[in-house]
Amino acid sequence: MEDATDSAAAANAIDRPATAAPLAGDETVAGLDGQADKLNYLIDLVGELVIASASASLLAHRSGQSVLAEANAVVSHLVENIRDAALQMRMVKIGETFERVRSAACEEAGERAQDIEVVLTGADTELDKSVVEKVADPLLQLVRNALDHGIESADSRIAAGKPAKGRIELHAFHDSASIVIEVADDGAGLDSEAIAAEAIEKGLLQAGHSESDEDVLKLIFDAGFSGQGTGLAALKQNIAALRGTLGVDSTPGAGSRFSIRLPLTLAIIDGFLTGVAKSSYVIPLDTVVECLELANTTADRDYINLRGEVLPYVRLRELFEVPGDHPARENVVVVQYAGQKAGIVVDQLLGEFQTVIKPLGTLFRHMRGIGGSTILGSGEVALILDVQALVSRSARREELQAEGNTGVHRLEMH
């Protein structure tokens, strides 16, 4: 009886809203709108269940009782299924958002007397409802940007050998644990030389700079270029708030393609737990390619030969200034993001587990390389790594070294 009483007390320890009720599994997206609070509450409960399950698994492992460990393994499997089912309930197709953006784009083009067509592909691609609700405004802003600065007048297009009607494309697809949404146009494109000249005038670049065209194009997202809190700078900040990234690719005269990369869900992910000294770090499992032991390397080297491929890496101990000496054996977790690979050097490989993403406090909000936090089964807090930032950092450092700038071994994370 005491066990039952304790269980009931523990169950009631979590505050429950008075409106909480079972959710029907066959509700349409429209029905989900009215159940949003209940659905979000369900996801929160599942997150707490995942943490509690991890704690129970740790205790079962430490007990050394095989029967208890086996029973807990069954419970953990059920928790995983419940997690997947709950997250699936919040997955919706992006097609409805695409249609709203297309309708608004055509209406605005009509008011400007612009002749355009908006083509949609990948409308069946699914992502978390909490994400799709917040991505509509950024998409509309990119479409308006194409109407303002991309699509030329009909006469100019004909003179350039293009169809008189402009074309804007909205495309969505899954890539690993992310969804990529592209907004492309066949307009005038971006002139990297003109952007560089304006950036030099605004003090963002130095005359005689060595930045590539790709890096120059990224300056249009800089607050010093477009203005703090306005234009593409504000758009990039809004995407970053969703743990996403914004990129651009353009060819003068042929058009531009803006890419938004977002996580499929903002709630729960599968993670790979690693350790550096007494600190724990979680790497999103879908970004992990393989793990291997780090061979002895010289102090001025930050790359390895991975089966004939140059793999740049970053040591978390140095990046986050973790005190202590390097262990005799270090490990490299090879990760991949948006087609780029990099290595993350850690002390220990602690295995896979489900993790609930907790938002960062204001202290870590502007720290690159950290994407969130989570609570381990032991009750300790672990930081979730921002793989995109780490991969970009490693790739940039490799470019500098390839240019012969051997004096640069570490770039500060701002």
ZAKOLNU-395722 format. One line per field, with one value per residue (C-alpha): residue in one letter; x, y, z. Coordinates in nm, 2 decimals, decimal comma, always signed. Layout:
type a	... .
px X	... .
py Y	... .
pz Z	... .
***
This chain:
type m	e	d	a	t	d	s	a	a	a	a	n	a	i	d	r	p	a	t	a	a	p	l	a	g	d	e	t	v	a	g	l	d	g	q	a	d	k	l	n	y	l	i	d	l	v	g	e	l	v	i	a	s	a	s	a	s	l	l	a	h	r	s	g	q	s	v	l	a	e	a	n	a	v	v	s	h	l	v	e	n	i	r	d	a	a	l	q	m	r	m	v	k	i	g	e	t	f	e	r	v	r	s	a	a	c	e	e	a	g	e	r	a	q	d	i	e	v	v	l	t	g	a	d	t	e	l	d	k	s	v	v	e	k	v	a	d	p	l	l	q	l	v	r	n	a	l	d	h	g	i	e	s	a	d	s	r	i	a	a	g	k	p	a	k	g	r	i	e	l	h	a	f	h	d	s	a	s	i	v	i	e	v	a	d	d	g	a	g	l	d	s	e	a	i	a	a	e	a	i	e	k	g	l	l	q	a	g	h	s	e	s	d	e	d	v	l	k	l	i	f	d	a	g	f	s	g	q	g	t	g	l	a	a	l	k	q	n	i	a	a	l	r	g	t	l	g	v	d	s	t	p	g	a	g	s	r	f	s	i	r	l	p	l	t	l	a	i	i	d	g	f	l	t	g	v	a	k	s	s	y	v	i	p	l	d	t	v	v	e	c	l	e	l	a	n	t	t	a	d	r	d	y	i	n	l	r	g	e	v	l	p	y	v	r	l	r	e	l	f	e	v	p	g	d	h	p	a	r	e	n	v	v	v	v	q	y	a	g	q	k	a	g	i	v	v	d	q	l	l	g	e	f	q	t	v	i	k	p	l	g	t	l	f	r	h	m	r	g	i	g	g	s	t	i	l	g	s	g	e	v	a	l	i	l	d	v	q	a	l	v	s	r	s	a	r	r	e	e	l	q	a	e	g	n	t	g	v	h	r	l	e	m	h .
px +0,00	+0,28	+0,43	+0,09	+0,05	+0,40	+0,33	+0,00	+0,17	+0,45	+0,20	+0,01	+0,33	+0,31	+0,06	-0,21	-0,43	-0,80	-0,87	-0,64	-0,81	-0,72	-0,66	-0,83	-0,58	-0,77	-0,81	-0,74	-0,50	-0,79	-0,90	-0,54	-0,57	-0,83	-0,63	-0,30	-0,27	-0,35	-0,11	+0,17	+0,09	+0,11	+0,45	+0,57	+0,46	+0,63	+0,95	+0,93	+0,86	+1,17	+1,38	+1,22	+1,28	+1,65	+1,68	+1,51	+1,74	+2,05	+1,93	+1,84	+2,19	+2,36	+2,15	+2,31	+1,97	+1,92	+1,54	+1,50	+1,72	+1,51	+1,18	+1,32	+1,43	+1,07	+0,94	+1,21	+1,10	+0,74	+0,84	+1,02	+0,71	+0,49	+0,74	+0,74	+0,36	+0,32	+0,56	+0,39	+0,06	+0,23	+0,37	+0,18	+0,24	+0,40	+0,17	-0,10	+0,17	+0,30	-0,04	-0,09	+0,25	+0,17	-0,17	-0,01	+0,27	+0,03	-0,18	+0,11	+0,25	-0,09	-0,08	+0,26	+0,16	+0,42	+0,36	+0,48	+0,42	+0,48	+0,57	+0,54	+0,73	+0,76	+0,43	+0,38	+0,70	+0,61	+0,75	+0,65	+0,34	+0,52	+0,78	+0,55	+0,34	+0,65	+0,80	+0,52	+0,63	+1,00	+0,89	+0,66	+0,95	+1,18	+0,91	+0,86	+1,24	+1,23	+0,95	+1,13	+1,49	+1,49	+1,23	+1,29	+1,04	+0,89	+1,08	+1,41	+1,35	+1,27	+1,58	+1,78	+1,64	+1,41	+1,04	+0,83	+0,67	+0,89	+0,92	+0,94	+0,99	+0,91	+1,07	+1,08	+1,26	+1,40	+1,78	+1,88	+1,72	+1,64	+1,39	+1,52	+1,29	+1,42	+1,28	+1,43	+1,37	+1,49	+1,55	+1,86	+2,05	+2,30	+2,62	+2,89	+3,12	+2,85	+2,78	+3,15	+3,18	+2,89	+3,03	+3,37	+3,19	+3,01	+3,33	+3,23	+3,51	+3,86	+3,97	+4,16	+3,98	+4,03	+3,67	+3,51	+3,19	+3,00	+3,12	+3,05	+2,69	+2,64	+2,71	+2,35	+2,24	+2,47	+2,30	+2,56	+2,46	+2,08	+2,03	+1,98	+1,64	+1,54	+1,54	+1,74	+1,93	+1,60	+1,50	+1,82	+1,77	+1,41	+1,54	+1,82	+1,55	+1,41	+1,75	+1,78	+2,01	+1,97	+2,19	+2,20	+2,33	+2,31	+2,43	+2,41	+2,15	+2,02	+1,85	+1,89	+1,82	+1,76	+1,77	+1,62	+1,73	+1,52	+1,51	+1,21	+1,10	+1,18	+1,10	+1,27	+1,56	+1,78	+2,12	+2,47	+2,62	+2,99	+3,21	+3,50	+3,65	+3,34	+3,13	+2,87	+2,78	+2,50	+2,54	+2,22	+2,23	+2,12	+2,43	+2,67	+2,84	+3,09	+3,33	+3,70	+4,00	+4,22	+4,57	+4,86	+4,87	+5,10	+4,99	+4,96	+4,74	+4,36	+4,27	+4,32	+4,34	+4,01	+4,06	+4,21	+3,98	+4,10	+3,87	+3,90	+3,82	+3,76	+3,85	+3,56	+3,82	+3,98	+3,66	+3,48	+3,80	+3,74	+4,02	+4,25	+4,50	+4,42	+4,36	+4,59	+4,31	+4,08	+3,79	+3,66	+3,29	+3,26	+2,95	+2,79	+2,57	+2,45	+2,70	+3,00	+3,19	+3,39	+3,53	+3,44	+3,71	+3,59	+3,73	+3,45	+3,18	+2,89	+2,63	+2,29	+1,99	+1,67	+1,70	+1,45	+1,56	+1,55	+1,59	+1,92	+1,92	+2,03	+2,38	+2,44	+2,20	+2,47	+2,73	+2,79	+2,84	+2,57	+2,21	+2,03	+2,05	+1,90	+1,87	+2,04	+1,91	+2,15	+1,99	+2,30	+2,27	+2,43	+2,47	+2,34	+2,60	+2,51	+2,66	+2,60	+2,80	+3,09	+3,10	+3,10	+3,38	+3,59	+3,53	+3,63	+3,95	+4,04	+3,99	+4,22	+4,49	+4,45	+4,52	+4,85	+4,74	+4,92	+4,93	+4,56	+4,48	+4,18	+3,89	+3,71	+3,34	+3,13 .
py +0,00	+0,24	+0,19	+0,26	+0,57	+0,69	+0,63	+0,83	+1,11	+1,12	+1,13	+1,42	+1,61	+1,75	+2,03	+1,95	+2,20	+2,16	+2,12	+1,82	+1,54	+1,25	+1,35	+1,18	+1,02	+1,09	+1,47	+1,68	+1,96	+2,20	+2,01	+2,03	+2,41	+2,39	+2,13	+2,32	+2,37	+2,01	+1,88	+2,10	+1,99	+1,62	+1,69	+1,84	+1,54	+1,30	+1,51	+1,46	+1,09	+1,06	+1,22	+0,99	+0,69	+0,78	+0,81	+0,47	+0,31	+0,45	+0,31	-0,03	-0,05	+0,04	-0,21	-0,50	-0,69	-0,84	-0,89	-0,52	-0,41	-0,63	-0,49	-0,14	-0,20	-0,29	+0,03	+0,23	+0,09	+0,18	+0,53	+0,56	+0,45	+0,70	+0,97	+0,90	+0,88	+1,21	+1,39	+1,24	+1,40	+1,74	+1,68	+1,86	+1,91	+2,24	+2,26	+2,48	+2,73	+2,73	+2,79	+3,09	+3,23	+3,18	+3,36	+3,66	+3,67	+3,67	+3,94	+4,16	+4,10	+4,20	+4,53	+4,60	+4,50	+4,23	+3,91	+3,61	+3,24	+3,07	+2,70	+2,47	+2,14	+1,93	+2,04	+1,70	+1,75	+1,73	+1,92	+2,01	+2,22	+2,46	+2,52	+2,55	+2,82	+3,03	+2,99	+3,15	+3,51	+3,44	+3,27	+3,56	+3,81	+3,62	+3,62	+3,99	+4,03	+3,85	+4,08	+4,39	+4,31	+3,99	+3,98	+4,24	+4,42	+4,23	+4,45	+4,39	+4,02	+4,00	+4,20	+3,96	+3,66	+3,55	+3,48	+3,80	+3,62	+3,59	+3,27	+3,21	+2,86	+2,73	+2,39	+2,18	+1,85	+1,65	+1,63	+1,41	+1,56	+1,89	+2,03	+2,25	+2,52	+2,70	+3,02	+3,07	+3,32	+3,36	+3,73	+3,95	+3,78	+3,93	+4,11	+4,01	+4,30	+4,56	+4,40	+4,40	+4,77	+4,86	+4,65	+4,83	+5,16	+5,05	+4,92	+4,55	+4,46	+4,60	+4,71	+4,43	+4,16	+3,79	+3,67	+3,44	+3,54	+3,30	+3,49	+3,82	+3,72	+3,63	+4,00	+4,08	+3,91	+4,13	+4,40	+4,65	+4,60	+4,60	+4,76	+4,63	+4,46	+4,52	+4,33	+4,02	+4,07	+4,05	+3,75	+3,57	+3,64	+3,50	+3,18	+3,15	+3,17	+2,85	+2,68	+2,72	+2,87	+3,09	+3,07	+3,22	+3,12	+3,35	+3,39	+3,74	+3,75	+3,40	+3,45	+3,38	+3,09	+3,14	+2,83	+2,79	+2,49	+2,40	+2,11	+1,88	+1,93	+2,18	+1,93	+1,59	+1,44	+1,14	+1,23	+1,09	+1,16	+1,25	+1,36	+1,61	+1,59	+1,62	+1,80	+1,63	+1,73	+1,60	+1,57	+1,53	+1,16	+1,23	+1,43	+1,16	+0,97	+0,76	+0,76	+0,68	+0,71	+1,02	+0,92	+1,13	+1,46	+1,76	+2,06	+2,29	+2,05	+2,05	+1,80	+1,43	+1,21	+1,01	+0,75	+1,00	+1,28	+1,58	+1,61	+1,93	+1,90	+2,11	+2,01	+2,08	+2,10	+2,40	+2,55	+2,57	+2,61	+2,29	+2,27	+1,97	+1,79	+1,60	+1,23	+0,96	+0,86	+1,10	+1,02	+1,19	+1,20	+1,26	+1,48	+1,60	+1,90	+2,03	+1,81	+1,92	+1,70	+1,78	+1,61	+1,69	+1,57	+1,45	+1,24	+0,98	+0,83	+0,75	+0,62	+0,70	+0,83	+1,03	+1,39	+1,67	+2,00	+2,28	+2,64	+2,83	+3,10	+3,45	+3,37	+3,13	+3,29	+3,45	+3,17	+2,99	+2,62	+2,56	+2,48	+2,40	+2,20	+1,89	+1,70	+1,36	+1,06	+1,14	+1,48	+1,66	+1,92	+1,86	+2,11	+2,02	+2,11	+2,33	+2,11	+2,36	+2,62	+2,38	+2,25	+2,60	+2,70	+2,40	+2,45	+2,82	+2,74	+2,49	+2,75	+2,99	+2,72	+2,63	+2,99	+2,96	+3,15	+2,90	+3,15	+3,10	+2,79	+2,89	+3,13	+3,29	+3,21	+3,52 .
pz +0,00	+0,08	-0,27	-0,43	-0,22	-0,30	-0,67	-0,66	-0,47	-0,73	-1,01	-0,86	-0,80	-1,15	-1,19	-1,44	-1,61	-1,54	-1,91	-1,96	-2,14	-2,37	-2,73	-3,02	-3,25	-3,57	-3,54	-3,85	-3,86	-3,82	-3,51	-3,37	-3,37	-3,10	-2,91	-2,93	-2,55	-2,47	-2,73	-2,61	-2,25	-2,37	-2,53	-2,20	-2,01	-2,26	-2,21	-1,84	-1,89	-2,11	-1,83	-1,56	-1,78	-1,82	-1,45	-1,39	-1,65	-1,47	-1,14	-1,29	-1,44	-1,11	-0,92	-1,10	-1,10	-1,44	-1,39	-1,30	-1,59	-1,83	-1,70	-1,73	-2,09	-2,18	-2,02	-2,20	-2,53	-2,46	-2,36	-2,69	-2,88	-2,68	-2,76	-3,13	-3,14	-2,95	-3,18	-3,48	-3,37	-3,39	-3,74	-4,02	-4,39	-4,49	-4,80	-4,63	-4,53	-4,89	-5,03	-4,80	-4,90	-5,27	-5,23	-5,06	-5,31	-5,61	-5,45	-5,39	-5,74	-5,88	-5,68	-5,83	-6,18	-6,17	-6,37	-6,17	-6,11	-5,78	-5,81	-5,50	-5,46	-5,15	-5,01	-4,84	-4,63	-4,26	-3,97	-3,61	-3,59	-3,35	-3,62	-3,92	-3,75	-3,71	-4,05	-4,26	-4,19	-4,28	-4,61	-4,69	-4,62	-4,86	-5,13	-5,09	-5,11	-5,44	-5,57	-5,45	-5,55	-5,76	-6,03	-6,30	-6,51	-6,81	-7,06	-6,88	-6,87	-7,24	-7,32	-7,11	-7,31	-7,02	-7,02	-6,94	-6,65	-6,34	-6,15	-5,77	-5,63	-5,28	-5,22	-4,90	-4,83	-4,54	-4,48	-4,19	-3,87	-4,05	-4,29	-4,56	-4,72	-5,02	-5,18	-5,53	-5,81	-6,16	-6,13	-6,15	-5,88	-5,63	-5,74	-5,49	-5,61	-5,54	-5,20	-5,12	-5,22	-4,99	-4,71	-4,74	-4,73	-4,41	-4,25	-4,27	-4,51	-4,57	-4,91	-5,08	-4,88	-4,95	-4,87	-5,12	-5,31	-5,08	-4,77	-4,93	-5,00	-4,64	-4,54	-4,65	-4,33	-4,11	-3,90	-4,00	-4,36	-4,36	-4,02	-3,67	-3,63	-4,00	-4,33	-4,37	-4,05	-3,85	-4,06	-3,97	-3,60	-3,62	-3,79	-3,53	-3,26	-3,40	-3,39	-3,77	-4,02	-4,32	-4,63	-4,98	-5,32	-5,62	-5,98	-6,13	-6,40	-6,32	-5,98	-5,61	-5,38	-5,00	-4,79	-4,44	-4,24	-3,94	-3,69	-3,74	-3,38	-3,10	-2,82	-2,80	-3,00	-3,00	-2,87	-2,84	-2,50	-2,47	-2,18	-2,14	-1,79	-1,56	-1,82	-2,04	-2,39	-2,62	-3,00	-3,20	-3,31	-3,66	-3,73	-3,61	-3,88	-3,69	-3,39	-3,38	-3,16	-3,21	-3,29	-3,16	-3,33	-3,31	-3,12	-3,43	-3,62	-3,60	-3,87	-3,94	-4,25	-4,25	-4,52	-4,76	-4,66	-4,47	-4,16	-3,96	-3,59	-3,28	-2,93	-2,69	-2,40	-2,57	-2,71	-2,38	-2,17	-1,97	-1,70	-1,68	-1,89	-2,21	-2,13	-2,27	-2,51	-2,69	-2,93	-3,24	-3,31	-3,69	-3,76	-4,08	-4,14	-4,48	-4,66	-4,46	-4,22	-3,91	-3,60	-3,24	-3,00	-2,66	-2,37	-2,34	-2,56	-2,33	-2,58	-2,72	-2,53	-2,57	-2,46	-2,39	-2,52	-2,26	-2,37	-2,29	-2,03	-2,11	-2,00	-2,30	-2,55	-2,76	-2,72	-3,05	-3,04	-2,78	-2,90	-2,58	-2,26	-2,12	-1,79	-1,76	-1,58	-1,29	-1,25	-1,40	-1,67	-2,01	-2,29	-2,64	-2,91	-3,21	-3,48	-3,75	-3,58	-3,50	-3,86	-4,00	-3,76	-3,86	-4,23	-4,20	-4,02	-4,28	-4,55	-4,37	-4,34	-4,70	-4,79	-4,60	-4,29	-4,07	-3,78	-3,72	-3,52	-3,32	-3,41	-3,12	-3,09	-3,07 .
***
